[in-house]
Amino acid sequence: MKEFKFIIDGHKYSTTVNETGNDMAEVTVNGTTFQVKIEKEQAAAPASRPSVHHVVSAAQTGTQASAAAVHIVKAPLPGSIIKVNVKIGDNINVGDELLTMESMKMENSVKSEVSGVIKGVFIEPGKNVMQEDRLIEISVATAPDAPAAPAAPAAAPKKEEEPKPQAPAESLQVKSPLPGSVIKVLVSIGQEVKKGDTLLTLESMKMENAVMAERDAVVKQIAVSAGQNVMQDDLLIVLE
């Protein structure tokens, strides 16, 4: 019996070759045994090494194909799961909403970056998650390209002679929880709102976020408009 050890693309393979006669050999790769026919052109020519190389290449190809078939969806921020829209076995496309989660008092929609079949769901409504926690696994035909890191939104140019609007002392200031871009303002000055009503929607880190009222109030001032870029803690709306 002969023993061989290989390292191919960082993967370790332990192989033994046991010639059983009649031009046959038992080749064991990482615990799996194969019956291999040995072609001998010359009596002294060793035939075991080419056969072992063929088996190792097959094992390596299978490992790489398996790794390339799964796309893992991770939590972009710490928060709490509100709703899960998919289950194991569902077919989904790029852009489909997989789940919604609440983070920093905002409702965030997590959408799929690939098309495929849901392979695993590791969360449920009410579960708290940390950033980078595994949420969902998707089986895809080919490995997806790694998503490019989102560019930091550019702040709207501000003139020194035009300071930020200041709210009255007893008013409630609604400020931007993250840098982003205002998609739509859903209220108007003088409008009465209830606790939990959506005041505006904000796009940040490729997610659509709903900014909601923390209490019943009346809209006294709107400091932004649709399409405007804002930085964290910029004033959005004043409630009274």
matplotlib code that plots the C-alpha trace (Angstrom):
import matplotlib.pyplot as plt

x = [0.0, 1.3, 0.2, 0.1, -0.8, -1.7, -2.6, -4.5, -5.8, -5.6, -7.5, -5.8, -6.2, -5.0, -4.7, -3.8, -3.3, -3.5, -2.8, -5.1, -3.8, -5.2, -4.4, -6.8, -6.2, -8.2, -7.7, -8.9, -9.3, -10.2, -11.9, -13.8, -12.6, -12.6, -11.9, -9.3, -8.1, -4.3, -3.1, 0.5, 2.4, 5.6, 6.1, 8.2, 6.1, 4.2, 0.6, -0.9, 0.1, -1.9, -5.0, -4.7, -4.3, -7.6, -9.5, -8.2, -9.2, -12.7, -13.0, -11.7, -14.1, -17.1, -16.0, -15.7, -19.0, -20.8, -19.3, -20.3, -24.0, -25.1, -25.6, -25.9, -28.0, -26.7, -28.2, -27.0, -27.6, -28.5, -32.3, -35.5, -37.2, -40.7, -41.8, -40.4, -41.8, -40.2, -40.0, -37.7, -38.3, -39.6, -38.3, -37.2, -35.8, -33.4, -35.1, -37.8, -38.4, -37.1, -38.0, -38.5, -36.6, -36.7, -33.4, -32.8, -36.6, -36.8, -38.5, -36.0, -36.7, -34.1, -34.2, -32.5, -29.4, -29.7, -32.3, -32.6, -34.4, -34.6, -32.4, -32.5, -34.4, -32.7, -34.9, -38.5, -40.7, -39.7, -36.1, -33.3, -30.2, -26.8, -25.0, -23.6, -25.8, -27.0, -30.6, -31.3, -29.5, -30.3, -29.3, -28.2, -26.9, -23.6, -21.8, -23.0, -20.4, -19.7, -21.8, -19.9, -19.7, -22.3, -20.8, -21.4, -24.2, -22.9, -24.2, -26.2, -24.1, -24.7, -24.0, -22.5, -25.1, -27.9, -27.8, -29.9, -33.5, -34.0, -37.1, -39.0, -37.8, -40.8, -41.1, -40.1, -37.2, -37.3, -33.7, -32.1, -30.9, -28.5, -26.9, -29.0, -31.4, -35.0, -37.3, -40.7, -42.2, -45.6, -46.9, -47.6, -47.4, -50.4, -51.2, -52.1, -50.2, -50.5, -47.7, -46.3, -47.4, -44.7, -43.5, -41.1, -39.1, -35.3, -32.9, -29.7, -27.3, -29.4, -32.5, -35.7, -36.3, -39.5, -39.1, -42.1, -43.6, -42.8, -46.0, -49.3, -48.5, -49.0, -46.5, -45.1, -42.1, -40.6, -36.9, -36.3, -37.7, -37.8, -34.4, -32.4, -29.3, -29.0, -26.4, -26.9, -28.7, -29.8, -33.2, -36.0, -39.3, -40.6, -43.6, -45.5]
y = [0.0, 3.4, 6.7, 10.1, 13.6, 16.5, 20.1, 21.5, 25.2, 25.1, 21.8, 18.8, 15.3, 12.1, 9.2, 5.5, 3.2, -0.6, -2.7, -5.8, -7.5, -8.0, -4.4, -3.1, -1.0, 0.4, 4.2, 5.9, 9.7, 11.4, 8.2, 7.4, 4.2, 3.9, 0.9, 2.0, 0.2, 0.6, 0.9, -0.5, 0.2, -1.1, -3.6, -1.2, 1.9, 3.1, 3.5, 4.5, 8.2, 9.3, 7.5, 9.1, 12.5, 11.9, 11.0, 14.1, 16.4, 15.0, 15.5, 19.1, 20.0, 18.7, 20.8, 24.0, 23.5, 22.9, 26.1, 28.2, 27.1, 28.9, 32.6, 33.7, 36.7, 38.4, 41.1, 44.6, 46.0, 44.8, 44.8, 42.7, 40.6, 41.9, 39.6, 36.8, 36.6, 33.4, 29.7, 26.8, 25.7, 29.1, 30.4, 34.0, 36.6, 39.5, 42.3, 40.2, 41.2, 38.4, 39.9, 43.2, 44.1, 47.0, 48.7, 52.1, 52.8, 52.3, 49.5, 48.1, 45.9, 43.2, 42.2, 39.4, 40.1, 36.8, 34.5, 31.0, 28.7, 29.3, 26.6, 27.7, 30.2, 30.9, 33.6, 34.2, 37.2, 38.7, 37.3, 39.8, 39.6, 41.2, 42.7, 40.0, 37.3, 34.7, 35.2, 33.2, 30.8, 30.8, 28.0, 29.6, 28.2, 30.1, 31.9, 35.6, 38.3, 39.9, 43.1, 46.3, 48.3, 51.1, 54.5, 57.0, 59.4, 62.9, 65.6, 68.4, 71.5, 73.9, 77.6, 79.2, 82.0, 79.4, 77.5, 74.5, 75.2, 75.3, 74.0, 75.7, 74.7, 72.5, 70.9, 67.3, 67.2, 64.2, 63.7, 61.4, 58.1, 57.4, 59.2, 58.6, 60.1, 61.2, 59.1, 60.6, 63.0, 61.6, 64.5, 68.2, 71.2, 71.3, 67.6, 65.6, 62.3, 59.4, 57.4, 55.0, 56.9, 57.0, 60.6, 59.9, 57.2, 57.3, 55.2, 54.2, 51.4, 50.0, 49.7, 51.7, 52.9, 54.2, 57.1, 57.1, 59.4, 58.6, 60.2, 61.8, 65.3, 68.0, 68.6, 72.1, 72.1, 70.1, 70.6, 68.3, 67.4, 64.3, 63.6, 65.5, 63.9, 64.1, 63.2, 61.4, 63.7, 66.2, 67.7, 66.2, 67.2, 69.2, 67.9, 69.8]
z = [0.0, -0.9, 0.8, -0.8, 0.5, -1.8, -1.3, -4.3, -4.2, -0.4, 0.0, 1.6, 0.2, 1.9, -0.6, -0.4, -3.3, -2.8, -5.9, -5.9, -9.0, -12.5, -13.3, -10.6, -7.6, -4.6, -4.3, -1.2, -1.2, 2.1, 3.3, 0.0, -1.9, -5.7, -7.8, -10.5, -13.5, -14.1, -17.6, -17.9, -21.1, -19.6, -16.8, -14.7, -15.4, -12.3, -13.2, -9.8, -9.8, -13.0, -11.7, -8.3, -10.0, -11.9, -8.7, -6.8, -9.7, -9.7, -5.9, -6.2, -9.0, -7.0, -3.9, -6.0, -7.7, -4.4, -2.9, -5.9, -5.8, -2.5, -2.0, 1.7, 2.6, 5.8, 8.0, 6.8, 10.3, 13.8, 14.3, 14.8, 12.1, 11.3, 8.5, 6.4, 2.9, 1.6, 2.6, 1.7, -1.9, -3.2, -6.5, -6.4, -8.8, -8.4, -6.6, -4.8, -1.2, 1.1, 4.5, 6.4, 9.6, 12.0, 12.7, 14.4, 14.4, 10.7, 8.7, 6.2, 3.2, 2.4, -1.3, -3.2, -5.3, -7.2, -8.8, -7.5, -5.0, -1.3, 0.4, 4.0, 6.2, 9.6, 11.1, 12.0, 13.0, 16.3, 16.2, 17.0, 14.7, 14.7, 11.7, 9.4, 10.9, 8.4, 7.4, 4.2, 1.8, -1.9, -4.3, -7.6, -10.9, -10.7, -7.9, -7.7, -8.0, -4.6, -4.3, -4.6, -1.4, -1.5, -2.1, 0.6, -0.5, -1.2, 1.1, -0.5, -0.8, 2.0, 2.0, 5.1, 4.9, 4.9, 8.3, 9.0, 9.9, 13.7, 15.3, 18.2, 21.6, 22.5, 19.1, 18.3, 15.7, 13.4, 12.2, 9.7, 11.3, 8.5, 5.5, 2.4, -0.2, 0.4, -1.9, -1.0, 1.6, 2.7, 4.9, 4.5, 6.8, 9.2, 8.8, 11.9, 12.2, 14.6, 16.3, 13.8, 10.7, 8.0, 7.5, 4.6, 2.9, 2.8, 0.7, 2.5, 1.8, -1.0, 1.3, 1.4, 5.0, 6.5, 8.9, 11.3, 13.9, 17.5, 18.8, 17.8, 16.5, 13.9, 11.1, 11.7, 9.3, 6.5, 6.0, 3.0, -0.3, -2.6, -4.2, -1.6, 0.0, 3.7, 6.3, 9.6, 12.2, 9.5, 10.3, 8.3, 9.8, 12.9, 14.8, 17.5]

ax = plt.figure().add_subplot(projection="3d")
ax.plot(x, y, z, "-o")
ax.set_aspect("equal")
plt.show()
